[in-house]
Amino acid sequence: MTLDQIGSAAKKASISLACEGTQRKNAALIAMAKAIRENARFIIEKNSEDIAAARGSIKDTLIDRLTLDEKRINSMADGIESVVALPDPIGEGLGSHIRPNGLKIEKIRVPLGVIAIIYEARPNVTADAAALTLKSGNAVILRGGKEAIRSNKAIVDVMRSALEKEGIDPDAVQLIEDTSRETANALMRLNRYVDVLIPRGGAGLIRSVVENSTVPVIETGTGNCHIYVDSLCDLDMAAKIVYNAKCSRPSVCNAVESLLVHKDVAELFLPYVKEKLDARNVEIRGCERTAQIIPCVAATEEDFYTEFLDYVISVKIVDSLDDAIDHINEHGTKHSECIVTSSYENSREFLARVDAAAVYVNASTRFTDGGEFGLGAEIGISTQKLHARGPMGLNELTTVKYCVYGSGQVR
């Protein structure tokens, strides 16, 4: 199918899907999850072909993102089933009132329509996106990276077959199989059919979409996340938080990329945290003052702006809470930021002044996730301020409609 045909089919499917009831959508989701489990061997086989083709051309941490096994496929299916349990936002009343002329004006939640998603080597996004858009009554056009094309095609084929068996238009979930840059650029200009475009990936991808798209964009994903270790804090707790945020899964957007340490605790804390990070061979890129305390690679100014997505962390010693906040607001990507402190006043100031979708006190940034927030699955972490911010769950994939009831009124 051409891109225009895909868009036209998605628009048609979105109109019919918007009218489907919760029970029918949930039945389709259950069927999709079951089909993914039943076809696990087929999906893993196609995924192994992607891995073989990608190995050597992308970093090992990105290979980890790409890899599917039995456990991860079951997790994908679990994720779809978790959406079944979530309240259906469509049709929710958001308020009503009656005007002096007798008009009743009601505000309700409705689907966005056709959502296009451009993402990189993460085939689990394919299932997550399909589940969330379906439950919220939207059709989705998926454009994954070339590294995951075989995996994505297998997953989409399985889900579309399940939808068809349930009597749901399978064109509600479509995959663009041409992974060329030209097709991606054309998708960014498919205003005739696409209502919203969501890029999910690294800084380069998101910047390209924001700069080139004529379709409205919701920015997600880039996470140059910071942890600030205050002068007043439990250093053992701080080291555990830093280790978890950096090492539990460094290739994801909520992993910490930069560590700021107050000068008063730097001499005690830096050797201690380095010992923990050394266990995972984390490369430390430190400022001049850091280098006077621990062995490290000399950090450049660019390092403090970088989302490494790897076992690399930038470290800077700061003189005050003000310096830490200023550094974060200048270098961060408005994703997730953390302060480790025992001072209530410092925590409140940090929460108030740091500009980010999620701001933490004494907890790992790795919790920025729809499921961890108790919101169910999410399509990404929005780092912008308009329409949606933070984990993008079902409500964030909707807009509003005003329904006006009259009895012959004219103006």
N, C-alpha and C positions, 0 to 999 in steps of 0.2 A: 504493500500500500504506500502511496505517496503521503507526504506530511499533511497535505491538504485533505486527503481522504481520511487520515487518522483523526485530524481535528474535527472534520464534519461528523464522523461516526461518534466521537466522544461527546460532541454537543448534543447529538440526538439521544445518546445513552443518558446524559446528565438530566435531560428533561423527564425521561421515564423514571429514572432512579429517584428523583426528587419527590415523586409521588408514592414511592414504595413505603409500606409500613414497617415498623420496627421488627415485627415477627418475621417478615420475609427477609429483611436484611440480615437478621441474626442467623436465620437458617442458612443463608448463603455463606456467611462467615464460618459457621461450623463445618459446612461442606468444604470450604477452602482449606481449613486447618486439617481436616481428615485427609484430603487429597495430597497435601504436602507431606504428611506422615507416610502415607501409602506409597508415595513416589520418592521417598528419601534416597534410595539407591540410585535412581535415575538422576536426581539432582546432584548428588555427590559425584557421580561419574562425570557430569558436565563441568562441575566445579573443578575437578582435578585437571581437566583440560585447560581451564583458565589459569590455574596455578602454574602448570607446566609452561604455558606460554609467557606468563608474567615474571617468572623467577629469573632474577638477574637484571631485570629492567626496573624494578621497584624495590623499595627498602623492605627488610624483613618484617618491620612493624606493620607495613601496609599489606604484606602477604598474610599476616595474621587477620587483618580486617577482611580480606578476601576469602579466607578459608572457611569452608562449611564441613562439619562432620555430623554424625548422628545426634550428638548433644545439641549442637547449634540449630539443627533443623527442627528438633523437638521444641527448642526454645522459640523458634519462629512460629511454629504452630500454636504454642502456648500463648504467644503474644497476640495472635489473631483471636484466640478464644477469650483472652482477657478483655478484648474490645466488646465482645458479646455482652459481658456483664455490666458494661458502662451504660449510663443513662443516654438515651437517644436525644440529642439536642434539638432535632428538627421539629418545628411546630411549637416549641416552648414559648409561652407567653411572657413577654418582658415588660408588660404594663399596658394599661388601657385607660382611656378617659372619654368623657362625653362633653362635646362643645356646647356652648349656649344655643347654637342653631340645631342641636339634636344629632349632629354627626358623632358616631362612635368611632374612635380611632384606636386601633389595637396594633401593638408592635410585637412581631413574632420572629423567631430565629429560623433562617432558611439556608440552604447550601450556597456556597460560593459559585458552583457551576462546574466548570472544567478547570482542574488544577494540573499544571505541568510541573514535574520535578526533575531537575538535572542534578545528578549525584555521581560519585566516583566509585571506587572499588569496594562497595559494601552491599553484597546481595541481600542481606537481611532487611535493608531499607525497602527493597522491592515488596516484600510481604507486609511490612509495617505500613507502608504508604497505601497499599491497596486496601488493607483492612480499615484504616482510619478514614480514608476518603469514601469508601463504600458505606460505612456506618453513618457518616455525616451527609450522605446523599449526593456526593460529588463523583463525577467521572475523573479518572486520572490518566495522564499521559506520562509515561516513565521514560527517562533517557539516562541510562547508566553509563559508566565508563567502559571503554573497550576491554579493560582487564577482566571485567565480570560479565561480558556479553553472553557467553554460553550458559552461565549460571542463571542470569536474569531471564533469559529466554525460557529456560526449563521451568523456572518458578512461575512465570507469567502464563505459560501454556497450561500448566497444571491448574492454576487458579481460574483461568478463563473456562476451562472444561468444566470445573465445578460450578461456576456461575451459570453456564448454559444448562446444565442438568437441573438447576434449581429454578429455571425460568427467568433468570436475570440477564439482561443484555450483556454479553461478554465484552462488548466494546466499552463498558464502564471501566475496564482495566486494559490498557494498551501499552506496549513497549515499542519504542523506536529502535529498530535493529541497526540502523545506519549510525555509527558512533563518530562520524566525521565532524570536524569543527563547523563545516558549512551547514550541516543539518542542525546542529545546536544553535547556531546563529539564526537560522530560519525559524526555529521554534520560539526564540526570543521575540520574534516579530509576528507571531501568529495571533494577533489581536482579534481577528475575526471569530476565533473559536475559543481561545484560552483566556480565562478570567484572571488567574493568578499564577505566577511562576515562583517556585521555591527552589533556590540553589542549595545544595547540601554537600559541602566538601571543604577543601582547603581555601586559603585566602585568594589564590590566583583565580580559581573557578568563580568564587563569589564576586570578586572585583570585575571579572569579565562579564558576568550576567548583569550586575548593577549598571555597568557602563554601556552595555549594548542593547539591553532589553527595552522594547517599547510596551511590553506587557507589564502590568504592575508586579513588583517584586517584594517578597518578604525575605529579608536576609536571615540566614541561619548559619550556625556552625562554627565559624572561626573562633578559636578559644585560646588567646594568649592570657591564660589565667595566672593570677598571682596569689602567693601566701605571704602575708606580712607577720613576722615574729616580733611582737611588741617587747618593750623593756620589762614589762610586768607580765610574766606568763610562766606556765609550767613547761619547762624546756623539754622534758620527756614527752609530754603530750604533743608539743609542737613538732618534734622529730618524727613521731609516729604519723602525724597528719601529713607532713611533707612526704614521707616515704610512700604512704598509701596513694596520695594524689599524683605522685610522679610515676610510681613503679607498678601499681596494680594493673594498669592498661595504658601505656603511654601514647598509643596511637589514636586516642579519642579526644573529642573537643573539650571535655571537662577535666582533662589531666592538667596538672599545674605545669607551667613553663618557666615561671620566674619566681625567685625567692628573695624577699626583702627582709633584712635583719637589722634591728635597732643596734646602734653602736655600743650601747651599754651591755649587751649580752652576746655580741658577736664572737668574742674570744672564747667564751664557754660553749656557745651553741654550734658554731661552724665545724669544729673538729668532730663534735658528737654526731651531727647530722651527716657529715661526710662519711663517717664510718658506716652508717646505715646505707647510704646511697652506693657506697663502694661494693656492697654485696650484690648489687645488680649492675655494676660497671657503668654507673651514670657519669657522663662527662659533665664536669662543672665548668662553666664559663663565668669567671668572676671579675668584679671591678678591681681597681688597684688596691683598695683597702682589704678586699677579700684575699687577694694574693699574698698579702703580708701575714695572713693567719693560716691559710691552708694552701697546699699545692693545687693549682687550677690552670685552665687555659685562659688567657687574657680575653675578656669580653669586649666586643665592639659595640657601638651604639645600636647597630642593626640587630644584634643578638637580643637586646631588650624589647624589640618589637616583634620577635619571631615566634611563631607557633611551630615548635620543633617536631611534635608528633613522634618523638623518639626518646631514647635514654640520654637526654641532654637537658640541662637546666641552667638558666642564667641566674647569677647571684649578685646582689648589690647591698652594701651596708648603707643605711640611711641614718640621719641625725635625729629624726623626730617623726611623730605620727603624721604631721603635716607633710613632710617630705615624702613619706610612703604614699599618702593619698594623692599627692600631686603626680608622683611617678606613675601610679596605676592609671589615673585618669588620662595621662598623656600617652602611655604605651599600651594600655589594655584594649581589648576588642569588645568590651561591654558584655562579656559572657558571664564569668563566675570569678569572684574575688573573695579572699578570706583574710581575717585577722585572727591571730592566736593571742589572747590576752586574758588577764585576770582582772582587768580594770573595766568596770561597768561604764564609766564615762568615756573611755577610749573606744569601747565597742559601739556605743551609741553614736559617737561622732563618725566612726568609720562607716556604719550603716547609713547614716544620713548623707554623707558627702561623696561616697564612692558611686560612680555612675556605671551600673551593670545590671543585667537582668536578674542575677542571683548574687546576694552578698551574704557571706557566712561569718559566724563567730564560733571559733573553736570546733570546726568540723571540716572534713575533706571536701574539696570542690567536686569530687567524683559523684556526689549525690545529685548534681544537676541533671535530672532525668525524669521524664514523665512518670514512670513507674515508681521511682524512689520518692517522688513527691506525692504519691497516692492519687495521681491523676490518670493512671492507666498508660497505655502506649502513647508515644508522641512521634511526630513526623520530623522533629528537629527542635533546636533551641533558637528561638528568635532573639537576635541581638539588637533589633531596632525598637522604636517606640510606638509606631503607628499600627493600629489594628490589633497586633498581638506581640507579647513580649514574654520571653522565657519558654518553658516547654509548650510545644504546640500540639495540644490534644484536640478532641472533637469540637469543643466550643470555638477554638481558634480557627477551625476550618469552616466557619459559618459567617453569614452576614445577617442583616435584618431586613424585614419588609414591613411596611405599614399597610394594614388592611383597614379600609375606611368604609363604614356601613351607614348608608343614608336612607331617607324616605322621600326623595324627590328634591332635596335641597339644591339650589343654584346660587351662584355668587354674582 
